[in-house]
Each structure stands twice: as structure tokens, then as C-alpha cells.
Amino acid sequence: MSDLSKNDVERASFAFSIYDFEGKGKIDAFNLGDLLRALNSNPTLATIEKLGGTKKKGEKLLTLEEFLPIYSQ
């Protein structure tokens, strides 16, 4: 996470909060690609799956602390 600026962390936190539909500090890994795209990344489906995204809802949840290293890549 050290390669993320304070501004990047704030942007990622804000976007993460939008995809945290239940307000529990977690997002469904199914939405990982959408979240990365909202942050101006353009990952392929294969990249999303490699980073921990899932093809079905409800299989895996990610916290912000788990997401930030993914975003920094």
C-alpha cells in the first residue's frame, strides 16, 4: 500500500464505500471489476479473477484493507 498516495487511498475508500451496499465495510468480490473500473483501471476478466474477483455473488467478501493492495497493483 506504500505506493498509493494519500489522494489515491481517499479515492479508493470513497469508491469502496459506494460498492459497500450493506454498510458493513465489505464488498462482494463479484463487484471487484466494477470497483476497479470506477477508479479508472481497465482490468480484463482474467485479471479480475486473478486478483480475487468471483463470477458469482456471495462467494467472497473483501474489506478495504484487502482491496487497497489489489488497487495498488
Buried (B, 14 or more C-beta within 10 A) or exposed (E): EEEBEEEBBEBBEEBBEEBBEEEEEBBBBBBBBBBBEBBEBEBEEEBBBEBEBBEEEEEBBBEBEBBBEBBEE
